[in-house]
Amino acid sequence: MVFEIARITVDPARAEDFEAAVAKAEPFFRADAGCTGFALQRVVEEPGVYHLVVGWTSVEAHNDGFRATPNFQEWRALAGPFFVAPPQVIHTSTVIGAVSVA
């Protein structure tokens, strides 16, 4: 399993609306067979900065699978208008310990 971590920056004045949009978009991720978990985390030290953390069965399940689906387009339609810059996306795998993204 891998985790997609997307650093997303929004206007802090619109943070509440962004969070509501992501809540509406969550089912689009969870409907994908490659998705194993989903969380939106607010960066405490930086107002308007979030980490979207999504568990995937593989990098390919995210990049070649989900990103080619209408569900990805729905996600971007809901959340994209809040982005002040393109999200920065990385993929990680756990080497020590365990973290569950529900």
N, CA, C and O atoms as a GROMACS GRO file, in nm:
protein
  408
    1MET      N    1   0.084  -0.117   0.000
    1MET     CA    2   0.000   0.000   0.000
    1MET      C    3   0.089   0.124   0.000
    1MET      O    4   0.197   0.126   0.059
    2VAL      N    5   0.040   0.227  -0.068
    2VAL     CA    6   0.109   0.356  -0.069
    2VAL      C    7   0.010   0.464  -0.025
    2VAL      O    8  -0.112   0.446  -0.030
    3PHE      N    9   0.066   0.575   0.016
    3PHE     CA   10  -0.015   0.690   0.051
    3PHE      C   11   0.016   0.804  -0.044
    3PHE      O   12   0.132   0.840  -0.066
    4GLU      N   13  -0.087   0.859  -0.100
    4GLU     CA   14  -0.077   0.986  -0.175
    4GLU      C   15  -0.088   1.095  -0.070
    4GLU      O   16  -0.182   1.096   0.010
    5ILE      N   17   0.006   1.186  -0.070
    5ILE     CA   18  -0.002   1.303   0.017
    5ILE      C   19   0.000   1.426  -0.073
    5ILE      O   20   0.101   1.456  -0.137
    6ALA      N   21  -0.112   1.496  -0.076
    6ALA     CA   22  -0.124   1.615  -0.159
    6ALA      C   23  -0.127   1.736  -0.068
    6ALA      O   24  -0.216   1.750   0.016
    7ARG      N   25  -0.029   1.824  -0.084
    7ARG     CA   26  -0.026   1.950  -0.010
    7ARG      C   27  -0.110   2.050  -0.089
    7ARG      O   28  -0.078   2.084  -0.203
    8ILE      N   29  -0.216   2.096  -0.026
    8ILE     CA   30  -0.312   2.184  -0.092
    8ILE      C   31  -0.319   2.315  -0.016
    8ILE      O   32  -0.335   2.317   0.106
    9THR      N   33  -0.308   2.426  -0.088
    9THR     CA   34  -0.318   2.557  -0.026
    9THR      C   35  -0.443   2.627  -0.079
    9THR      O   36  -0.467   2.634  -0.199
   10VAL      N   37  -0.523   2.678   0.016
   10VAL     CA   38  -0.645   2.752  -0.017
   10VAL      C   39  -0.641   2.885   0.056
   10VAL      O   40  -0.562   2.905   0.148
   11ASP      N   41  -0.727   2.977   0.016
   11ASP     CA   42  -0.743   3.103   0.087
   11ASP      C   43  -0.800   3.071   0.226
   11ASP      O   44  -0.908   3.011   0.235
   12PRO      N   45  -0.732   3.108   0.333
   12PRO     CA   46  -0.782   3.075   0.467
   12PRO      C   47  -0.926   3.124   0.492
   12PRO      O   48  -0.999   3.063   0.570
   13ALA      N   49  -0.966   3.231   0.427
   13ALA     CA   50  -1.102   3.282   0.443
   13ALA      C   51  -1.205   3.186   0.383
   13ALA      O   52  -1.324   3.194   0.416
   14ARG      N   53  -1.162   3.096   0.295
   14ARG     CA   54  -1.252   3.001   0.231
   14ARG      C   55  -1.232   2.858   0.281
   14ARG      O   56  -1.283   2.763   0.222
   15ALA      N   57  -1.156   2.844   0.389
   15ALA     CA   58  -1.120   2.711   0.439
   15ALA      C   59  -1.243   2.627   0.474
   15ALA      O   60  -1.248   2.508   0.441
   16GLU      N   61  -1.340   2.686   0.539
   16GLU     CA   62  -1.460   2.611   0.578
   16GLU      C   63  -1.534   2.558   0.454
   16GLU      O   64  -1.581   2.444   0.455
   17ASP      N   65  -1.544   2.639   0.350
   17ASP     CA   66  -1.610   2.596   0.227
   17ASP      C   67  -1.529   2.487   0.157
   17ASP      O   68  -1.585   2.393   0.101
   18PHE      N   69  -1.396   2.499   0.162
   18PHE     CA   70  -1.310   2.396   0.103
   18PHE      C   71  -1.331   2.263   0.175
   18PHE      O   72  -1.344   2.159   0.111
   19GLU      N   73  -1.333   2.267   0.307
   19GLU     CA   74  -1.353   2.144   0.384
   19GLU      C   75  -1.487   2.079   0.350
   19GLU      O   76  -1.496   1.956   0.341
   20ALA      N   77  -1.590   2.160   0.332
   20ALA     CA   78  -1.721   2.106   0.295
   20ALA      C   79  -1.716   2.042   0.156
   20ALA      O   80  -1.777   1.938   0.133
   21ALA      N   81  -1.642   2.104   0.064
   21ALA     CA   82  -1.628   2.049  -0.071
   21ALA      C   83  -1.555   1.916  -0.068
   21ALA      O   84  -1.593   1.823  -0.139
   22VAL      N   85  -1.452   1.906   0.013
   22VAL     CA   86  -1.377   1.779   0.023
   22VAL      C   87  -1.466   1.671   0.085
   22VAL      O   88  -1.461   1.555   0.043
   23ALA      N   89  -1.547   1.708   0.182
   23ALA     CA   90  -1.639   1.610   0.241
   23ALA      C   91  -1.735   1.556   0.135
   23ALA      O   92  -1.768   1.438   0.136
   24LYS      N   93  -1.781   1.643   0.045
   24LYS     CA   94  -1.868   1.598  -0.064
   24LYS      C   95  -1.793   1.509  -0.163
   24LYS      O   96  -1.852   1.420  -0.224
   25ALA      N   97  -1.663   1.533  -0.178
   25ALA     CA   98  -1.583   1.458  -0.274
   25ALA      C   99  -1.534   1.324  -0.221
   25ALA      O  100  -1.497   1.236  -0.299
   26GLU      N  101  -1.533   1.307  -0.090
   26GLU     CA  102  -1.479   1.183  -0.032
   26GLU      C  103  -1.538   1.056  -0.095
   26GLU      O  104  -1.463   0.964  -0.123
   27PRO      N  105  -1.670   1.048  -0.118
   27PRO     CA  106  -1.725   0.926  -0.178
   27PRO      C  107  -1.668   0.893  -0.316
   27PRO      O  108  -1.665   0.777  -0.355
   28PHE      N  109  -1.622   0.993  -0.389
   28PHE     CA  110  -1.564   0.968  -0.521
   28PHE      C  111  -1.433   0.892  -0.508
   28PHE      O  112  -1.400   0.809  -0.593
   29PHE      N  113  -1.357   0.920  -0.403
   29PHE     CA  114  -1.234   0.845  -0.377
   29PHE      C  115  -1.267   0.704  -0.330
   29PHE      O  116  -1.217   0.605  -0.383
   30ARG      N  117  -1.352   0.696  -0.229
   30ARG     CA  118  -1.383   0.567  -0.166
   30ARG      C  119  -1.450   0.470  -0.263
   30ARG      O  120  -1.443   0.348  -0.242
   31ALA      N  121  -1.513   0.520  -0.369
   31ALA     CA  122  -1.577   0.433  -0.468
   31ALA      C  123  -1.475   0.363  -0.557
   31ALA      O  124  -1.508   0.264  -0.624
   32ASP      N  125  -1.352   0.412  -0.559
   32ASP     CA  126  -1.249   0.354  -0.644
   32ASP      C  127  -1.193   0.227  -0.580
   32ASP      O  128  -1.160   0.226  -0.461
   33ALA      N  129  -1.184   0.120  -0.657
   33ALA     CA  130  -1.137  -0.009  -0.605
   33ALA      C  131  -0.995   0.000  -0.548
   33ALA      O  132  -0.960  -0.079  -0.460
   34GLY      N  133  -0.914   0.093  -0.596
   34GLY     CA  134  -0.776   0.104  -0.549
   34GLY      C  135  -0.760   0.187  -0.423
   34GLY      O  136  -0.650   0.190  -0.366
   35CYS      N  137  -0.865   0.253  -0.378
   35CYS     CA  138  -0.858   0.340  -0.260
   35CYS      C  139  -0.875   0.257  -0.134
   35CYS      O  140  -0.969   0.179  -0.122
   36THR      N  141  -0.782   0.275  -0.038
   36THR     CA  142  -0.788   0.200   0.087
   36THR      C  143  -0.814   0.289   0.209
   36THR      O  144  -0.833   0.238   0.319
   37GLY      N  145  -0.815   0.420   0.191
   37GLY     CA  146  -0.840   0.511   0.303
   37GLY      C  147  -0.834   0.655   0.256
   37GLY      O  148  -0.785   0.685   0.148
   38PHE      N  149  -0.886   0.745   0.340
   38PHE     CA  150  -0.899   0.884   0.300
   38PHE      C  151  -0.899   0.973   0.424
   38PHE      O  152  -0.968   0.943   0.521
   39ALA      N  153  -0.823   1.082   0.422
   39ALA     CA  154  -0.826   1.180   0.530
   39ALA      C  155  -0.784   1.316   0.477
   39ALA      O  156  -0.700   1.326   0.388
   40LEU      N  157  -0.844   1.419   0.532
   40LEU     CA  158  -0.800   1.555   0.507
   40LEU      C  159  -0.745   1.609   0.638
   40LEU      O  160  -0.813   1.607   0.740
   41GLN      N  161  -0.621   1.656   0.634
   41GLN     CA  162  -0.556   1.709   0.754
   41GLN      C  163  -0.523   1.856   0.733
   41GLN      O  164  -0.470   1.895   0.629
   42ARG      N  165  -0.554   1.937   0.834
   42ARG     CA  166  -0.520   2.080   0.830
   42ARG      C  167  -0.382   2.098   0.893
   42ARG      O  168  -0.356   2.044   1.000
   43VAL      N  169  -0.295   2.174   0.827
   43VAL     CA  170  -0.163   2.203   0.882
   43VAL      C  171  -0.181   2.311   0.988
   43VAL      O  172  -0.224   2.422   0.957
   44VAL      N  173  -0.149   2.278   1.111
   44VAL     CA  174  -0.175   2.367   1.225
   44VAL      C  175  -0.097   2.499   1.212
   44VAL      O  176  -0.151   2.606   1.240
   45GLU      N  177   0.027   2.491   1.169
   45GLU     CA  178   0.113   2.610   1.165
   45GLU      C  179   0.091   2.700   1.044
   45GLU      O  180   0.144   2.811   1.040
   46GLU      N  181   0.014   2.654   0.946
   46GLU     CA  182  -0.004   2.731   0.823
   46GLU      C  183  -0.152   2.738   0.786
   46GLU      O  184  -0.204   2.646   0.722
   47PRO      N  185  -0.220   2.846   0.824
   47PRO     CA  186  -0.362   2.859   0.788
   47PRO      C  187  -0.382   2.847   0.636
   47PRO      O  188  -0.309   2.908   0.558
   48GLY      N  189  -0.480   2.770   0.597
   48GLY     CA  190  -0.511   2.752   0.456
   48GLY      C  191  -0.433   2.640   0.389
   48GLY      O  192  -0.449   2.618   0.269
   49VAL      N  193  -0.348   2.571   0.464
   49VAL     CA  194  -0.270   2.461   0.406
   49VAL      C  195  -0.324   2.329   0.462
   49VAL      O  196  -0.345   2.314   0.583
   50TYR      N  197  -0.343   2.234   0.372
   50TYR     CA  198  -0.398   2.103   0.405
   50TYR      C  199  -0.311   1.994   0.345
   50TYR      O  200  -0.238   2.016   0.248
   51HIS      N  201  -0.320   1.876   0.404
   51HIS     CA  202  -0.265   1.755   0.344
   51HIS      C  203  -0.383   1.660   0.321
   51HIS      O  204  -0.451   1.620   0.415
   52LEU      N  205  -0.403   1.626   0.197
   52LEU     CA  206  -0.499   1.523   0.162
   52LEU      C  207  -0.420   1.393   0.160
   52LEU      O  208  -0.325   1.380   0.083
   53VAL      N  209  -0.457   1.298   0.244
   53VAL     CA  210  -0.385   1.172   0.254
   53VAL      C  211  -0.480   1.060   0.211
   53VAL      O  212  -0.584   1.037   0.273
   54VAL      N  213  -0.442   0.993   0.102
   54VAL     CA  214  -0.527   0.887   0.048
   54VAL      C  215  -0.443   0.760   0.038
   54VAL      O  216  -0.334   0.761  -0.019
   55GLY      N  217  -0.496   0.652   0.093
   55GLY     CA  218  -0.431   0.522   0.078
   55GLY      C  219  -0.471   0.460  -0.055
   55GLY      O  220  -0.588   0.462  -0.094
   56TRP      N  221  -0.373   0.405  -0.125
   56TRP     CA  222  -0.395   0.338  -0.253
   56TRP      C  223  -0.327   0.202  -0.251
   56TRP      O  224  -0.228   0.183  -0.180
   57THR      N  225  -0.380   0.110  -0.327
   57THR     CA  226  -0.317  -0.022  -0.337
   57THR      C  227  -0.181  -0.013  -0.406
   57THR      O  228  -0.094  -0.097  -0.384
   58SER      N  229  -0.163   0.089  -0.492
   58SER     CA  230  -0.036   0.111  -0.562
   58SER      C  231  -0.035   0.252  -0.619
   58SER      O  232  -0.139   0.317  -0.627
   59VAL      N  233   0.081   0.298  -0.658
   59VAL     CA  234   0.092   0.429  -0.726
   59VAL      C  235   0.010   0.425  -0.855
   59VAL      O  236  -0.056   0.523  -0.890
   60GLU      N  237   0.015   0.313  -0.924
   60GLU     CA  238  -0.059   0.300  -1.050
   60GLU      C  239  -0.209   0.309  -1.027
   60GLU      O  240  -0.282   0.364  -1.110
   61ALA      N  241  -0.256   0.254  -0.915
   61ALA     CA  242  -0.400   0.263  -0.886
   61ALA      C  243  -0.444   0.408  -0.876
   61ALA      O  244  -0.556   0.442  -0.912
   62HIS      N  245  -0.355   0.493  -0.826
   62HIS     CA  246  -0.386   0.636  -0.818
   62HIS      C  247  -0.365   0.704  -0.952
   62HIS      O  248  -0.458   0.762  -1.009
   63ASN      N  249  -0.241   0.697  -1.003
   63ASN     CA  250  -0.206   0.774  -1.124
   63ASN      C  251  -0.273   0.724  -1.251
   63ASN      O  252  -0.325   0.805  -1.328
   64ASP      N  253  -0.273   0.594  -1.273
   64ASP     CA  254  -0.328   0.540  -1.398
   64ASP      C  255  -0.474   0.500  -1.385
   64ASP      O  256  -0.547   0.495  -1.484
   65GLY      N  257  -0.516   0.471  -1.262
   65GLY     CA  258  -0.654   0.429  -1.239
   65GLY      C  259  -0.744   0.547  -1.208
   65GLY      O  260  -0.815   0.597  -1.295
   66PHE      N  261  -0.741   0.592  -1.083
   66PHE     CA  262  -0.833   0.695  -1.036
   66PHE      C  263  -0.827   0.823  -1.119
   66PHE      O  264  -0.931   0.881  -1.152
   67ARG      N  265  -0.708   0.868  -1.154
   67ARG     CA  266  -0.696   0.995  -1.225
   67ARG      C  267  -0.757   0.991  -1.366
   67ARG      O  268  -0.777   1.096  -1.428
   68ALA      N  269  -0.785   0.872  -1.416
   68ALA     CA  270  -0.846   0.857  -1.549
   68ALA      C  271  -0.997   0.839  -1.541
   68ALA      O  272  -1.061   0.811  -1.643
   69THR      N  273  -1.054   0.854  -1.423
   69THR     CA  274  -1.197   0.828  -1.406
   69THR      C  275  -1.279   0.955  -1.395
   69THR      O  276  -1.226   1.062  -1.364
   70PRO      N  277  -1.408   0.944  -1.420
   70PRO     CA  278  -1.498   1.058  -1.396
   70PRO      C  279  -1.499   1.101  -1.249
   70PRO      O  280  -1.523   1.218  -1.219
   71ASN      N  281  -1.473   1.007  -1.157
   71ASN     CA  282  -1.470   1.043  -1.016
   71ASN      C  283  -1.359   1.144  -0.987
   71ASN      O  284  -1.377   1.234  -0.904
   72PHE      N  285  -1.246   1.132  -1.054
   72PHE     CA  286  -1.138   1.230  -1.037
   72PHE      C  287  -1.185   1.367  -1.087
   72PHE      O  288  -1.157   1.469  -1.024
   73GLN      N  289  -1.254   1.368  -1.199
   73GLN     CA  290  -1.305   1.495  -1.253
   73GLN      C  291  -1.405   1.559  -1.156
   73GLN      O  292  -1.407   1.681  -1.140
   74GLU      N  293  -1.488   1.477  -1.092
   74GLU     CA  294  -1.583   1.528  -0.993
   74GLU      C  295  -1.510   1.589  -0.874
   74GLU      O  296  -1.546   1.696  -0.826
   75TRP      N  297  -1.407   1.521  -0.827
   75TRP     CA  298  -1.324   1.572  -0.717
   75TRP      C  299  -1.266   1.708  -0.752
   75TRP      O  300  -1.275   1.803  -0.674
   76ARG      N  301  -1.206   1.717  -0.869
   76ARG     CA  302  -1.144   1.844  -0.910
   76ARG      C  303  -1.247   1.954  -0.929
   76ARG      O  304  -1.219   2.070  -0.899
   77ALA      N  305  -1.366   1.920  -0.977
   77ALA     CA  306  -1.472   2.020  -0.994
   77ALA      C  307  -1.515   2.076  -0.859
   77ALA      O  308  -1.545   2.195  -0.848
   78LEU      N  309  -1.520   1.992  -0.757
   78LEU     CA  310  -1.561   2.037  -0.624
   78LEU      C  311  -1.451   2.114  -0.552
   78LEU      O  312  -1.476   2.221  -0.497
   79ALA      N  313  -1.330   2.060  -0.551
   79ALA     CA  314  -1.222   2.119  -0.471
   79ALA      C  315  -1.133   2.215  -0.548
   79ALA      O  316  -1.079   2.310  -0.490
   80GLY      N  317  -1.117   2.192  -0.677
   80GLY     CA  318  -1.026   2.272  -0.758
   80GLY      C  319  -1.045   2.422  -0.750
   80GLY      O  320  -0.946   2.495  -0.746
   81PRO      N  321  -1.168   2.473  -0.748
   81PRO     CA  322  -1.187   2.618  -0.742
   81PRO      C  323  -1.127   2.684  -0.617
   81PRO      O  324  -1.109   2.806  -0.614
   82PHE      N  325  -1.097   2.606  -0.515
   82PHE     CA  326  -1.041   2.662  -0.392
   82PHE      C  327  -0.888   2.668  -0.393
   82PHE      O  328  -0.829   2.739  -0.312
   83PHE      N  329  -0.824   2.594  -0.485
   83PHE     CA  330  -0.677   2.589  -0.488
   83PHE      C  331  -0.620   2.725  -0.526
   83PHE      O  332  -0.662   2.784  -0.625
   84VAL      N  333  -0.523   2.775  -0.448
   84VAL     CA  334  -0.454   2.898  -0.486
   84VAL      C  335  -0.328   2.867  -0.566
   84VAL      O  336  -0.267   2.958  -0.624
   85ALA      N  337  -0.288   2.740  -0.570
   85ALA     CA  338  -0.175   2.691  -0.650
   85ALA      C  339  -0.201   2.544  -0.674
   85ALA      O  340  -0.278   2.481  -0.600
   86PRO      N  341  -0.139   2.487  -0.777
   86PRO     CA  342  -0.158   2.342  -0.799
   86PRO      C  343  -0.111   2.262  -0.677
   86PRO      O  344  -0.008   2.295  -0.618
   87PRO      N  345  -0.185   2.158  -0.639
   87PRO     CA  346  -0.140   2.074  -0.528
   87PRO      C  347  -0.005   2.010  -0.558
   87PRO      O  348   0.027   1.979  -0.672
   88GLN      N  349   0.074   1.993  -0.453
   88GLN     CA  350   0.201   1.922  -0.463
   88GLN      C  351   0.175   1.780  -0.414
   88GLN      O  352   0.137   1.759  -0.299
   89VAL      N  353   0.196   1.682  -0.502
   89VAL     CA  354   0.160   1.543  -0.470
   89VAL      C  355   0.285   1.456  -0.465
   89VAL      O  356   0.370   1.460  -0.554
   90ILE      N  357   0.293   1.378  -0.357
   90ILE     CA  358   0.397   1.276  -0.345
   90ILE      C  359   0.330   1.145  -0.305
   90ILE      O  360   0.216   1.144  -0.259
   91HIS      N  361   0.401   1.036  -0.323
   91HIS     CA  362   0.355   0.904  -0.279
   91HIS      C  363   0.459   0.850  -0.180
   91HIS      O  364   0.579   0.861  -0.202
   92THR      N  365   0.409   0.792  -0.071
   92THR     CA  366   0.499   0.736   0.029
   92THR      C  367   0.459   0.592   0.058
   92THR      O  368   0.346   0.550   0.032
   93SER      N  369   0.555   0.517   0.112
   93SER     CA  370   0.525   0.384   0.164
   93SER      C  371   0.587   0.375   0.303
   93SER      O  372   0.692   0.433   0.329
   94THR      N  373   0.522   0.302   0.390
   94THR     CA  374   0.567   0.290   0.528
   94THR      C  375   0.679   0.189   0.538
   94THR      O  376   0.669   0.078   0.486
   95VAL      N  377   0.787   0.228   0.604
   95VAL     CA  378   0.898   0.136   0.626
   95VAL      C  379   0.909   0.093   0.773
   95VAL      O  380   0.963  -0.013   0.803
   96ILE      N  381   0.857   0.175   0.864
   96ILE     CA  382   0.855   0.141   1.006
   96ILE      C  383   0.724   0.189   1.064
   96ILE      O  384   0.684   0.303   1.039
   97GLY      N  385   0.657   0.106   1.141
   97GLY     CA  386   0.533   0.147   1.207
   97GLY      C  387   0.413   0.126   1.118
   97GLY      O  388   0.421   0.069   1.010
   98ALA      N  389   0.300   0.174   1.169
   98ALA     CA  390   0.173   0.159   1.096
   98ALA      C  391   0.085   0.279   1.124
   98ALA      O  392   0.073   0.324   1.238
   99VAL      N  393   0.024   0.331   1.020
   99VAL     CA  394  -0.071   0.440   1.031
   99VAL      C  395  -0.194   0.400   0.952
   99VAL      O  396  -0.183   0.354   0.838
  100SER      N  397  -0.308   0.416   1.010
  100SER     CA  398  -0.432   0.383   0.942
  100SER      C  399  -0.503   0.511   0.902
  100SER      O  400  -0.525   0.599   0.986
  101VAL      N  401  -0.538   0.523   0.775
  101VAL     CA  402  -0.617   0.636   0.727
  101VAL      C  403  -0.756   0.585   0.703
  101VAL      O  404  -0.780   0.509   0.609
  102ALA      N  405  -0.847   0.626   0.786
  102ALA     CA  406  -0.986   0.577   0.775
  102ALA      C  407  -1.066   0.661   0.680
  102ALA      O  408  -1.184   0.635   0.659
   0.00000   0.00000   0.00000
